[in-house]
Amino acid sequence: MSRFGPALLAILLLLPAPLFAALPARAEMPAAFFNALEPAAGGDVVDVVDGDTLILRDGREIRLVGIQAPKLPLGRAGFEAWPLSPEAQAFLEDLTLGKTLSLGFGGRRGDRHGRVLAHLFDAEGRWIQGEILKAGLARVYSFSDNRALVAEMLALEREARAARRGIWADPYYAVRSAEEAGRWLGGFELVEGRVSAVGRGGRNTYLNFGADWRSDFTIALDHRARRAFEEARIDPEGYEGKRVRVRGWLKQRNGPMIGVTHPEQIEELED
């Protein structure tokens, strides 16, 4: 009998041959891989667009789902390259260019730009998203309809940040405090602070980080997001008094606010 057990062996035998050959050793594989991803045909990498996007020989443009690497202008007028964007692109080139990759889907398979949204693995079994996060050359960037392996990605991000690798040594990507969040409007940010109160307004739930919700930092959950938290057996009211880290696009709405759509955007921190 295989050491994987009969159920896992059955899953392995159903995988396409190219992906089966690319599977990493059990110790290196994300624990949730087998029940989180649906394998799909991969291909050879012929171009790397930036630190989280590449092109296969068959013409498919692959957006590495779950991460956000530093952005390059890519022809956008007035757009300044983010710090370490050339390094992130070069790192992805070293990992993938000229190699054959296998794909795995963990949610929505495409975006409005026509790109394929996938997790990638090389012939040695390396998880490409994981390698980029370990190097500190991307942040976790998840969506409500594509949440596979987010916990594993967050763990790798935390490790890189603690070691100050890559972007985590650059102030541009620093974790912001709730008190200073208003200085960083318009960007994708990680914000930390203590939730002072949780309230409801209409169909929305608000996690407030100060006494004045009109000016202090707030996390907002609409009714769909609250349902996602409830399905994950997380009570948003339970965040009151807790220190948390939230990630998302920071906007102005009665003070600085991040809208949350799924539970993985909020990490509970130790005091």
C-alpha positions as CSV (number, residue, x, y, z in Angstrom):
1,M,0.0,0.0,0.0
2,S,1.3,3.5,-0.9
3,R,2.4,5.6,2.1
4,F,0.0,8.3,0.7
5,G,-3.1,6.1,1.5
6,P,-5.7,4.8,-0.9
7,A,-7.7,8.1,-1.2
8,L,-4.7,10.2,-2.0
9,L,-3.3,7.6,-4.3
10,A,-6.6,7.7,-6.2
11,I,-6.3,11.5,-6.6
12,L,-2.7,11.1,-7.8
13,L,-3.7,8.6,-10.5
14,L,-6.4,10.9,-11.8
15,L,-4.0,13.8,-12.4
16,P,-2.7,14.5,-15.9
17,A,0.7,12.9,-16.6
18,P,2.6,16.2,-16.9
19,L,1.3,17.5,-13.6
20,F,1.8,14.1,-11.9
21,A,5.5,14.2,-12.9
22,A,5.8,17.7,-11.6
23,L,4.5,17.0,-8.1
24,P,7.0,17.9,-5.3
25,A,8.0,15.7,-2.5
26,R,5.2,15.4,0.1
27,A,7.2,17.4,2.7
28,E,7.6,20.3,0.2
29,M,4.0,20.4,-1.0
30,P,1.4,22.7,0.5
31,A,-0.8,20.5,2.7
32,A,-4.0,21.7,1.0
33,F,-2.8,21.2,-2.5
34,F,-4.7,18.0,-3.4
35,N,-8.1,19.2,-2.3
36,A,-7.6,22.9,-3.1
37,L,-6.4,22.9,-6.7
38,E,-7.8,21.4,-9.9
39,P,-4.9,20.4,-12.2
40,A,-4.9,21.7,-15.8
41,A,-2.6,21.6,-18.9
42,G,0.5,23.6,-18.6
43,G,3.1,24.7,-21.1
44,D,6.5,26.2,-21.9
45,V,7.2,29.8,-20.7
46,V,8.3,32.0,-23.6
47,D,8.1,35.5,-22.0
48,V,7.9,37.1,-18.5
49,V,5.8,40.3,-18.5
50,D,6.5,41.3,-14.9
51,G,7.0,39.8,-11.4
52,D,3.6,38.0,-11.4
53,T,2.7,37.5,-15.1
54,L,4.1,35.3,-17.8
55,I,3.2,34.0,-21.3
56,L,3.2,30.3,-22.4
57,R,4.1,29.1,-25.9
58,D,0.5,28.5,-26.7
59,G,-0.3,32.2,-26.2
60,R,-1.9,32.0,-22.8
61,E,-1.0,34.9,-20.5
62,I,-0.8,33.6,-16.9
63,R,-1.4,35.8,-13.9
64,L,0.1,34.1,-10.9
65,V,-3.0,34.1,-8.7
66,G,-2.8,35.0,-5.0
67,I,0.2,37.4,-5.2
68,Q,1.0,40.9,-6.2
69,A,4.6,41.6,-7.2
70,P,6.0,45.1,-7.6
71,K,4.5,46.7,-10.6
72,L,6.2,47.9,-13.8
73,P,4.8,50.7,-16.0
74,L,4.2,48.4,-19.0
75,G,3.3,51.3,-21.2
76,R,1.0,53.1,-18.8
77,A,1.5,56.9,-19.1
78,G,2.6,58.5,-15.9
79,F,3.0,55.3,-14.0
80,E,6.1,55.0,-12.0
81,A,7.7,51.6,-11.5
82,W,7.4,50.4,-7.9
83,P,10.6,49.7,-6.0
84,L,12.1,46.3,-6.8
85,S,9.8,45.7,-9.8
86,P,12.8,44.9,-12.2
87,E,14.2,42.5,-9.6
88,A,10.8,40.8,-9.2
89,Q,10.6,40.4,-13.0
90,A,14.2,39.0,-13.2
91,F,13.5,36.6,-10.4
92,L,10.4,35.2,-12.1
93,E,12.5,34.9,-15.3
94,D,15.1,32.9,-13.5
95,L,12.4,30.6,-12.1
96,T,10.4,30.0,-15.2
97,L,11.7,31.3,-18.5
98,G,12.2,28.4,-21.0
99,K,10.8,25.9,-18.6
100,T,7.7,23.8,-18.7
101,L,5.2,24.6,-16.0
102,S,2.1,22.8,-14.7
103,L,-1.1,24.7,-13.8
104,G,-3.5,24.3,-10.9
105,F,-6.8,26.2,-10.5
106,G,-8.2,27.1,-7.1
107,G,-11.1,29.4,-8.1
108,R,-12.1,31.7,-10.9
109,R,-9.9,30.8,-13.9
110,G,-9.7,34.1,-15.8
111,D,-9.9,37.8,-15.3
112,R,-11.4,40.6,-17.4
113,H,-8.1,41.2,-19.2
114,G,-8.2,37.7,-20.6
115,R,-5.4,36.3,-18.4
116,V,-5.5,32.9,-16.9
117,L,-5.5,32.8,-13.1
118,A,-3.5,29.9,-11.9
119,H,-1.0,28.4,-9.4
120,L,2.2,27.3,-11.1
121,F,4.6,24.4,-10.5
122,D,7.8,23.6,-12.3
123,A,9.2,20.2,-13.3
124,E,11.1,19.9,-10.0
125,G,7.8,20.4,-8.1
126,R,8.5,23.9,-6.9
127,W,5.5,26.0,-6.2
128,I,6.2,29.3,-8.1
129,Q,4.0,31.5,-5.9
130,G,5.7,30.1,-2.9
131,E,9.2,30.7,-4.2
132,I,8.4,34.3,-5.0
133,L,6.8,34.9,-1.5
134,K,9.8,33.3,0.3
135,A,12.1,35.6,-1.6
136,G,10.1,38.6,-0.4
137,L,9.3,39.7,-4.0
138,A,5.5,39.8,-3.7
139,R,2.6,40.3,-1.2
140,V,-0.4,38.0,-0.8
141,Y,-3.2,39.4,-2.9
142,S,-6.3,37.3,-2.7
143,F,-9.9,37.5,-3.9
144,S,-13.2,36.2,-2.6
145,D,-13.6,33.9,-5.7
146,N,-10.0,32.6,-5.6
147,R,-8.9,31.7,-2.1
148,A,-7.0,28.4,-2.5
149,L,-3.7,28.1,-0.5
150,V,-4.0,31.6,0.9
151,A,-3.1,30.4,4.4
152,E,0.0,28.8,3.1
153,M,0.9,32.0,1.1
154,L,0.3,34.2,4.2
155,A,2.7,32.0,6.2
156,L,5.5,32.4,3.6
157,E,4.9,36.1,3.4
158,R,5.2,36.4,7.2
159,E,8.5,34.5,7.1
160,A,9.9,36.8,4.5
161,R,8.7,39.9,6.2
162,A,10.3,38.8,9.5
163,A,13.6,38.2,7.7
164,R,13.3,41.6,5.9
165,R,13.8,40.0,2.5
166,G,13.1,41.8,-0.7
167,I,10.3,44.3,-0.5
168,W,10.1,44.0,3.2
169,A,13.3,46.0,3.7
170,D,11.8,48.9,1.6
171,P,9.7,51.5,3.3
172,Y,7.4,51.6,0.3
173,Y,5.9,48.3,1.3
174,A,6.0,48.8,5.1
175,V,3.0,47.7,7.2
176,R,1.1,50.8,8.1
177,S,-0.4,51.6,11.5
178,A,-4.1,52.3,11.7
179,E,-3.2,55.8,13.1
180,E,-1.2,56.7,10.0
181,A,-3.3,54.9,7.4
182,G,-4.7,58.2,6.0
183,R,-1.3,59.1,4.6
184,W,-1.4,56.1,2.2
185,L,-4.8,56.5,0.4
186,G,-5.1,55.0,-3.0
187,G,-2.6,52.1,-2.6
188,F,-2.8,48.5,-1.8
189,E,-1.7,48.4,1.9
190,L,-1.2,46.2,4.9
191,V,-2.6,48.0,8.0
192,E,-2.3,46.9,11.6
193,G,-4.1,48.1,14.7
194,R,-6.5,47.3,17.5
195,V,-10.2,47.1,16.8
196,S,-11.8,49.5,19.3
197,A,-15.4,48.7,18.4
198,V,-17.5,46.7,15.9
199,G,-20.8,48.2,14.7
200,R,-23.6,47.6,12.1
201,G,-24.9,50.2,9.7
202,G,-27.6,49.0,7.4
203,R,-26.4,45.8,5.8
204,N,-22.7,46.6,6.5
205,T,-20.4,45.7,9.4
206,Y,-17.7,48.1,10.5
207,L,-14.5,47.4,12.5
208,N,-13.5,50.8,14.0
209,F,-10.0,51.6,15.1
210,G,-10.7,54.8,16.9
211,A,-13.3,56.8,18.7
212,D,-14.4,58.8,15.7
213,W,-15.5,56.6,12.8
214,R,-15.8,59.8,10.6
215,S,-12.0,60.2,10.6
216,D,-10.3,57.1,12.0
217,F,-9.4,54.0,10.1
218,T,-12.1,51.5,9.5
219,I,-12.6,48.0,7.9
220,A,-15.9,47.6,6.1
221,L,-17.7,44.3,5.4
222,D,-20.8,44.3,3.2
223,H,-23.5,41.7,3.6
224,R,-21.8,39.3,1.1
225,A,-18.5,39.6,3.0
226,R,-20.3,39.0,6.3
227,R,-21.8,35.9,4.9
228,A,-18.3,34.7,3.8
229,F,-17.1,35.2,7.4
230,E,-20.1,33.3,8.8
231,E,-19.5,30.4,6.4
232,A,-15.9,30.3,7.7
233,R,-17.3,30.3,11.3
234,I,-15.8,33.7,12.1
235,D,-17.9,36.2,14.0
236,P,-16.8,39.7,13.0
237,E,-17.9,41.0,16.4
238,G,-15.2,38.8,17.9
239,Y,-12.5,41.1,16.5
240,E,-13.4,43.8,19.0
241,G,-10.5,44.5,21.3
242,K,-8.2,42.4,19.1
243,R,-5.0,43.4,17.2
244,V,-5.4,42.6,13.6
245,R,-3.6,43.1,10.2
246,V,-5.8,43.8,7.2
247,R,-4.8,44.0,3.5
248,G,-6.6,45.7,0.7
249,W,-7.0,48.9,-1.3
250,L,-7.0,51.9,1.1
251,K,-9.7,54.4,0.2
252,Q,-11.3,57.5,1.8
253,R,-14.8,57.0,3.1
254,N,-15.5,58.9,6.4
255,G,-11.8,58.5,7.1
256,P,-9.4,55.9,5.6
257,M,-11.1,52.5,4.9
258,I,-10.3,49.1,3.5
259,G,-13.3,47.1,2.2
260,V,-13.0,43.4,3.0
261,T,-14.6,40.7,0.9
262,H,-13.3,37.5,2.5
263,P,-11.8,36.3,5.8
264,E,-8.2,35.8,4.6
265,Q,-7.8,39.6,4.3
266,I,-7.8,39.9,8.1
267,E,-5.1,38.3,10.3
268,E,-5.5,38.2,14.0
269,L,-2.3,39.2,15.8
270,E,-0.8,38.4,19.1
271,D,-0.7,41.1,21.7
